[in-house]
Amino acid sequence: MGDERRRSPRVAVDAAARLTIGEEVIYARVRDICRDAVLVETERVFPLQTEVTVETELPKVSGAIRASGRVIRHAKGQDGTQAMAILFDQISTESTLRIDLFVSEQEA
């Protein structure tokens, strides 16, 4: 079996995101997304298992996506930034459908 452990296909994207960690709000860029996780680039990363709420809008998809999850991995971002993978723990059916629509349009 290969290195791919994801249950859902992921696709690259460049979209603004708002992350809420406790009382703190930071802005980030979504770099890839699937129905159960997102990779965001930020100026700083938070420790593994930190709870995060993610809000974003995907290109050509109507409506916002809002999900809560936890940091599961750190990565290098583009141009000296840092990145965090966030696994969703709570996401609405509407947000999941918006991600599915976006992913299916990118794979077509």
N, C-alpha and C positions, 0 to 999 in steps of 0.2 A: 504494500500500500504506500502511496506517495505521502508527501508532507501536508497535503491539503486535508485539514480536519473540519472545515466548515460544512455545515449541513445545507447551506443555501448558497447559490451563486452570488458572487460579489462583483460590483462594477466600479470603475473609476468615475469620479465626479469632482467638480470644483464648485463648492457652494459654501456660502457663509453659514456659520452656526453660532449659536449662543449656548454656552455651557453654564449650568448652575451647580456649584459645589458648596453645599451648606448655604451660607448667606452671600457667598462670593459669586459674581457673574464675570465670566471671561468670554472673549470672542475668539473664534477658531475658524479653520477651513476644513470642510469635509473632503477627504481625499478618496475614500471608497466606502461603499455601503452595501449591506445585504439585509435581509429581513430580520436578522437577529443580532447585528453588530454594525459598528461604524468605526472608521479610522479618521481621527481628527488631528490636524496640525495646530500646535499652540506655541506660545512663547515659553511656556513652562509646562511640565508634566506634574501630575499628582501621583501619590503612591498607589501601588497595586491595591485593588479592592476598594478604592475610594468610590463612594456613590456619587453619580453624576446624572443630571437631567440634561438631555440634548434637545435643542429645538433648531430646526432647519427647514428650508423649502428647497425642493429639488427642481432643476430646470425642466420646464415644459410639463410639470405636474401641478395641478391646482390643489392648494391647501397645504397647511403646515404639517410637519412631522414632529411629534413630541414623544420622547421615550426616556425612561429612567433605566439606569444600569450601573455597572461598575467597571473600573479600569482593570483590564486583564493582561495588558501587554504594553510595553514602551517600544518605540521604534524611532529611527531617524527620519526626519521630514525632509522636505526640499529646501534648498538654500539656507542651511544652517538651523532650520526650525526643528522642533521635537514633535513627536506624534504619540498619541495614545489610542489603543484599541479599546472600545467600550462595548461590552456584551450587554444587550438589553435584558432587563428583568421584567419590566412592565412597558407594554406598548399597546395602544388601542388598535382595534381591528381596522379603523380607518387609516391610521398611519401605516400599518402593515400592508394594506392594499395599495397605498400610494407608493411605497417602496417596491412592491411587486410590479406595479405598472411601470415604474421607472426602469427597473432591472430588465423587464421583458422588452421594452423599447430599445435599450442599449444592446441587447443580445440579438435583436432582429437584423 
